[in-house]
């Protein structure tokens, strides 16, 4: 597990106070195919988050690199992370760049870096299966660029695959901000029971696109990015929010909060899991925790306790229908995609 914490801005700039933390939980130690998440704050003006999930099925061919021989998925996530971080450090300060323009440039930047890595290292072993089943350096990505303002945060979202960005607020709870790229699309509830393959992922040898959108979030709020190992093994999307809030209610710092989230996810997940979180507008963790007390109570009384008492598919569907309109309210209806 890797945890990175950065913080800035005290009470004198409460609305723009920022703190970030992340974890990377490998199901098999030293063989996890998620890269360490991005969690960077720069001068209280801009922060960026990102997660990268190497796709072990299509990326199971062996590949060389600085860590020795691992799967192509392992290095795909790490090359994409390094490439994205370098890109963001150069471009994040330019606030007037639109998300579709960022998506276009990032697509080309990632494609170039992945092709260069593949040309240098390539696959060091092969499989008896048809090569068309495999991709070279395949990974997902979900990135959020956050610019705090007086009472809002401007958030630009860039992603490919089924890793997700979310926001979490005391008034509206957990809201998904990105749309999974799946061959058989479904909502967050349906995807827990489904097994659709990814329709678009970053790789060195196939065309891909980065989707880009922008949202304006009222502050204070939390912005998160997570791979599917975090949200793919809960009973319902309501349970993922409950997991986040239950952990928050029992901790005294953002680092301890995410450590508790990591522990809870590791207990249920059958996959690598990585998550990065940015809090916007709370200068102290105690204020953050107190802000969510009422939301945690409401969530438990309205969704979690009734589901624990009934534990039936029909009840889950009915409560999801009640929860979904707010959870899905910020999902983009039109997504700008740029294919290389």
C-alpha positions as CSV (number, residue, x, y, z in Angstrom):
1,X,0.0,0.0,0.0
2,X,1.3,3.4,-0.9
3,X,-0.1,6.6,0.7
4,X,0.8,10.1,-0.4
5,X,-0.4,13.2,1.4
6,X,-0.1,16.9,0.5
7,X,-2.0,19.8,2.0
8,X,-2.2,23.5,1.7
9,X,-4.1,26.7,2.7
10,X,-5.1,27.2,6.3
11,X,-8.1,28.9,7.8
12,X,-7.2,32.2,6.2
13,X,-8.3,30.7,2.8
14,X,-10.8,28.2,4.0
15,X,-12.9,28.0,0.8
16,X,-9.8,27.1,-1.2
17,X,-8.1,24.9,1.5
18,X,-6.9,21.7,-0.2
19,X,-5.6,18.4,1.1
20,X,-5.0,15.2,-0.9
21,X,-4.2,11.6,-0.2
22,X,-4.1,8.3,-2.1
23,X,-3.6,4.5,-1.7
24,X,-2.7,1.6,-4.0
25,X,-3.7,-1.8,-2.7
26,X,-2.2,-4.7,-4.7
27,X,-4.1,-8.0,-4.3
28,X,-0.8,-9.8,-4.8
29,X,2.1,-7.9,-3.2
30,X,4.6,-6.5,-5.7
31,X,2.5,-7.7,-8.6
32,X,-0.3,-5.1,-8.6
33,X,-1.2,-3.8,-12.0
34,X,-2.6,-0.5,-10.7
35,X,-0.1,2.3,-10.8
36,X,0.4,4.5,-7.8
37,X,-2.3,7.3,-8.1
38,X,-1.6,11.0,-8.8
39,X,-2.3,13.4,-6.0
40,X,-0.7,16.8,-6.6
41,X,-1.5,20.3,-5.3
42,X,0.2,23.3,-6.8
43,X,0.1,26.8,-5.0
44,X,-3.5,26.4,-3.9
45,X,-4.6,27.3,-7.4
46,X,-4.8,23.9,-9.1
47,X,-4.7,20.3,-8.1
48,X,-4.8,17.1,-10.2
49,X,-5.7,13.6,-9.3
50,X,-5.4,10.4,-11.4
51,X,-5.7,6.6,-11.3
52,X,-4.4,4.0,-13.8
53,X,-5.6,0.4,-13.9
54,X,-3.4,-1.9,-16.0
55,X,-5.7,-4.4,-17.8
56,X,-4.3,-7.8,-16.9
57,X,-6.5,-9.8,-19.2
58,X,-5.6,-8.2,-22.5
59,X,-2.2,-7.2,-21.1
60,X,-0.9,-10.5,-19.8
61,X,2.1,-10.7,-22.1
62,X,5.4,-10.2,-20.3
63,X,7.2,-7.0,-20.6
64,X,10.6,-5.6,-19.4
65,X,11.3,-2.4,-17.5
66,X,12.9,-0.8,-14.5
67,X,11.1,-3.2,-12.1
68,X,12.2,-6.3,-14.0
69,X,9.8,-8.5,-16.0
70,X,6.1,-7.9,-15.3
71,X,3.0,-8.0,-17.3
72,X,2.4,-5.5,-20.1
73,X,-0.6,-4.2,-18.1
74,X,1.7,-3.5,-15.1
75,X,4.0,-1.3,-17.3
76,X,1.1,0.1,-19.3
77,X,-0.4,1.7,-16.1
78,X,3.0,3.0,-14.9
79,X,4.0,4.5,-18.3
80,X,0.6,6.1,-18.6
81,X,0.9,7.6,-15.1
82,X,4.3,9.0,-15.7
83,X,3.3,10.4,-19.1
84,X,0.1,11.9,-17.7
85,X,1.9,13.5,-14.8
86,X,4.4,15.1,-17.1
87,X,1.6,16.4,-19.3
88,X,-0.4,17.8,-16.4
89,X,2.6,19.6,-14.9
90,X,3.1,21.4,-18.2
91,X,-0.5,22.2,-19.0
92,X,-2.6,22.3,-15.8
93,X,-1.7,26.0,-15.1
94,X,-3.3,27.0,-18.3
95,X,-6.9,27.5,-17.1
96,X,-8.3,28.6,-20.4
97,X,-7.6,25.3,-22.1
98,X,-10.9,23.4,-22.8
99,X,-11.3,19.8,-21.7
100,X,-11.7,18.6,-25.3
101,X,-8.5,20.3,-26.3
102,X,-6.7,18.8,-23.3
103,X,-8.2,15.3,-24.2
104,X,-6.9,15.7,-27.8
105,X,-3.3,16.6,-26.7
106,X,-3.2,14.0,-23.9
107,X,-4.3,11.3,-26.3
108,X,-1.4,12.1,-28.7
109,X,1.0,12.5,-25.7
110,X,0.1,9.1,-24.3
111,X,0.1,7.3,-27.6
112,X,3.6,8.6,-28.4
113,X,5.1,7.7,-25.0
114,X,3.5,4.2,-25.0
115,X,4.7,3.5,-28.5
116,X,8.2,4.6,-27.5
117,X,8.2,2.4,-24.5
118,X,6.9,-0.6,-26.4
119,X,9.6,-0.1,-29.1
120,X,12.3,-0.1,-26.5
121,X,11.1,-3.0,-24.3
122,X,8.4,-4.9,-26.2
123,X,7.1,-8.2,-25.1
124,X,9.6,-10.7,-23.7
125,X,7.4,-13.7,-23.9
126,X,4.5,-14.9,-26.0
127,X,1.4,-17.0,-25.7
128,X,-0.1,-19.8,-27.7
129,X,-3.4,-17.9,-27.9
130,X,-4.0,-15.6,-30.9
131,X,-2.1,-12.3,-30.6
132,X,-5.3,-10.4,-31.5
133,X,-6.6,-11.2,-28.1
134,X,-3.9,-9.1,-26.5
135,X,-3.0,-5.5,-26.3
136,X,0.4,-3.9,-25.6
137,X,0.6,-1.8,-22.5
138,X,-3.2,-1.5,-21.9
139,X,-4.6,0.6,-19.1
140,X,-7.5,2.7,-18.0
141,X,-7.1,6.3,-16.7
142,X,-9.3,8.7,-14.8
143,X,-8.0,12.2,-14.1
144,X,-9.5,15.3,-12.5
145,X,-7.9,18.8,-12.7
146,X,-9.4,20.9,-9.9
147,X,-9.3,24.7,-9.7
148,X,-10.8,26.1,-6.5
149,X,-12.6,29.4,-6.7
150,X,-14.5,31.5,-4.1
151,X,-17.5,29.3,-3.7
152,X,-17.0,26.6,-6.4
153,X,-14.4,24.4,-8.0
154,X,-13.9,24.1,-11.7
155,X,-13.1,20.5,-12.5
156,X,-11.9,19.1,-15.8
157,X,-12.2,15.4,-16.2
158,X,-10.2,13.2,-18.6
159,X,-10.6,9.4,-18.8
160,X,-10.6,6.2,-20.8
161,X,-12.0,2.9,-19.7
162,X,-13.9,2.0,-16.5
163,X,-12.0,3.8,-13.8
164,X,-14.1,6.7,-12.4
165,X,-14.1,10.2,-11.0
166,X,-16.6,11.2,-8.3
167,X,-17.5,14.1,-6.1
168,X,-18.7,13.7,-2.5
169,X,-20.6,16.5,-0.8
170,X,-22.5,16.8,2.5
171,X,-25.7,17.9,0.8
172,X,-25.8,15.4,-2.2
173,X,-23.6,12.6,-1.2
174,X,-21.6,10.6,-3.8
175,X,-22.0,11.6,-7.4
176,X,-20.3,9.9,-10.4
177,X,-18.7,12.3,-12.8
178,X,-17.5,10.0,-15.6
179,X,-19.1,7.4,-17.9
180,X,-17.6,3.9,-18.1
181,X,-16.4,2.9,-21.6
182,X,-18.1,-0.5,-21.9
183,X,-19.2,-2.6,-24.9
184,X,-22.6,-3.2,-23.1
185,X,-23.2,0.1,-21.2
186,X,-25.2,0.1,-18.0
187,X,-25.6,2.2,-14.9
188,X,-23.5,1.9,-11.8
189,X,-25.9,-0.6,-10.2
190,X,-26.2,-2.8,-13.3
191,X,-22.4,-2.9,-13.7
192,X,-22.0,-4.6,-10.3
193,X,-23.8,-7.6,-11.6
194,X,-22.7,-7.4,-15.3
195,X,-19.5,-8.5,-16.9
196,X,-19.2,-6.2,-19.9
197,X,-15.8,-5.8,-21.5
198,X,-14.1,-2.4,-21.9
199,X,-14.8,-0.7,-25.2
200,X,-12.0,1.9,-25.0
201,X,-8.7,1.8,-23.2
202,X,-5.2,3.3,-23.5
203,X,-2.7,1.1,-25.2
204,X,0.4,1.2,-27.5
205,X,-1.0,-0.7,-30.4
206,X,-4.7,0.1,-30.8
207,X,-6.6,3.3,-31.4
208,X,-8.1,4.9,-28.3
209,X,-9.7,8.1,-27.2
210,X,-9.6,10.2,-24.1
211,X,-13.0,11.7,-23.1
212,X,-13.1,15.2,-21.7
213,X,-15.7,17.2,-19.9
214,X,-15.9,20.0,-17.4
215,X,-18.1,20.5,-14.3
216,X,-18.5,23.3,-11.8
217,X,-18.9,21.9,-8.2
218,X,-20.1,23.9,-5.2
219,X,-17.6,23.9,-2.4
220,X,-16.7,22.6,0.1
221,X,-16.6,19.1,-1.5
222,X,-14.4,16.1,-2.0
223,X,-13.2,15.0,-5.5
224,X,-12.1,11.4,-6.0
225,X,-10.7,9.1,-8.7
226,X,-10.8,5.3,-8.2
227,X,-10.2,2.1,-10.2
228,X,-12.9,-0.5,-10.4
229,X,-11.3,-2.5,-7.6
230,X,-12.7,0.1,-5.2
231,X,-16.3,0.3,-6.3
232,X,-16.8,-3.0,-8.1
233,X,-17.2,-5.3,-5.1
234,X,-19.8,-3.5,-3.0
235,X,-23.4,-4.6,-2.9
236,X,-24.8,-1.4,-4.3
237,X,-23.4,2.1,-5.2
238,X,-25.0,3.3,-1.9
239,X,-22.7,0.9,-0.1
240,X,-19.7,2.4,-1.7
241,X,-20.7,5.8,-0.3
242,X,-21.4,4.3,3.0
243,X,-17.9,2.7,3.1
244,X,-16.4,6.1,2.4
245,X,-18.4,7.9,5.1
246,X,-18.2,5.1,7.7
247,X,-14.4,5.3,7.4
248,X,-14.5,9.1,7.6
249,X,-16.6,9.1,10.8
250,X,-13.9,7.1,12.6
251,X,-10.7,8.9,11.6
252,X,-8.8,12.1,12.6
253,X,-6.8,12.9,9.4
254,X,-7.2,12.4,5.7
255,X,-4.3,9.9,5.7
256,X,-6.0,7.8,8.4
257,X,-9.4,8.2,6.5
258,X,-8.0,6.7,3.3
259,X,-6.1,4.1,5.2
260,X,-9.4,2.9,6.7
261,X,-11.0,3.0,3.3
262,X,-8.1,0.9,1.9
263,X,-8.5,-1.6,4.7
264,X,-12.3,-1.9,4.1
265,X,-11.9,-2.3,0.4
266,X,-9.1,-4.9,0.7
267,X,-11.4,-7.0,2.8
268,X,-14.0,-7.4,0.0
269,X,-12.2,-6.8,-3.3
270,X,-10.9,-9.5,-5.6
271,X,-8.8,-7.1,-7.6
272,X,-6.1,-4.4,-7.2
273,X,-7.6,-1.2,-5.9
274,X,-6.3,2.4,-6.0
275,X,-8.0,5.6,-5.0
276,X,-7.0,9.3,-4.7
277,X,-9.0,12.0,-2.9
278,X,-8.8,15.8,-2.7
279,X,-10.8,17.7,-0.1
280,X,-11.7,21.3,-1.1
281,X,-12.8,23.9,1.4
282,X,-12.0,22.3,4.8
283,X,-8.9,23.7,6.6
284,X,-9.2,21.0,9.4
285,X,-10.1,17.3,9.2
286,X,-12.5,17.6,12.1
287,X,-14.6,20.2,10.2
288,X,-14.7,17.8,7.2
289,X,-15.8,14.9,9.4
290,X,-18.5,17.0,11.1
291,X,-19.8,18.2,7.8
292,X,-20.7,14.6,6.8
293,X,-22.3,13.5,10.0
294,X,-25.9,14.2,8.9
295,X,-25.3,12.7,5.4
296,X,-23.9,9.5,7.0
297,X,-26.9,9.2,9.3
298,X,-29.3,9.8,6.4
299,X,-27.6,7.3,4.1
300,X,-27.7,4.6,6.8
301,X,-31.3,5.2,7.8
302,X,-32.6,5.5,4.2
303,X,-30.6,2.8,2.4
304,X,-28.1,0.7,4.3
305,X,-30.2,-0.3,7.3
306,X,-33.3,-1.2,5.2
307,X,-31.2,-3.3,2.8
308,X,-29.6,-5.1,5.7
309,X,-33.0,-5.9,7.1
310,X,-34.5,-7.1,3.8
311,X,-31.5,-8.2,1.8
312,X,-33.5,-8.9,-1.4
313,X,-32.9,-8.0,-5.1
314,X,-36.2,-6.2,-5.4
315,X,-35.4,-4.0,-2.4
316,X,-32.0,-3.2,-3.9
317,X,-33.5,-2.2,-7.2
318,X,-36.2,0.0,-5.6
319,X,-33.7,1.8,-3.3
320,X,-31.3,2.3,-6.2
321,X,-34.1,4.0,-8.2
322,X,-34.5,6.4,-5.3
323,X,-30.8,7.0,-5.0
324,X,-29.9,7.2,-8.7
325,X,-31.3,10.6,-9.7
326,X,-28.9,12.4,-7.4
327,X,-26.0,10.0,-7.9
328,X,-26.3,10.4,-11.7
329,X,-27.1,14.1,-11.8
330,X,-23.7,15.2,-12.9
331,X,-23.0,12.5,-15.4
332,X,-22.1,14.0,-18.8
333,X,-24.8,13.5,-21.5
334,X,-22.5,14.6,-24.3
335,X,-18.8,13.5,-24.1
336,X,-16.2,14.9,-26.4
337,X,-13.9,12.1,-27.5
338,X,-10.7,12.4,-29.5
339,X,-9.3,9.2,-31.1
340,X,-5.7,8.9,-32.2
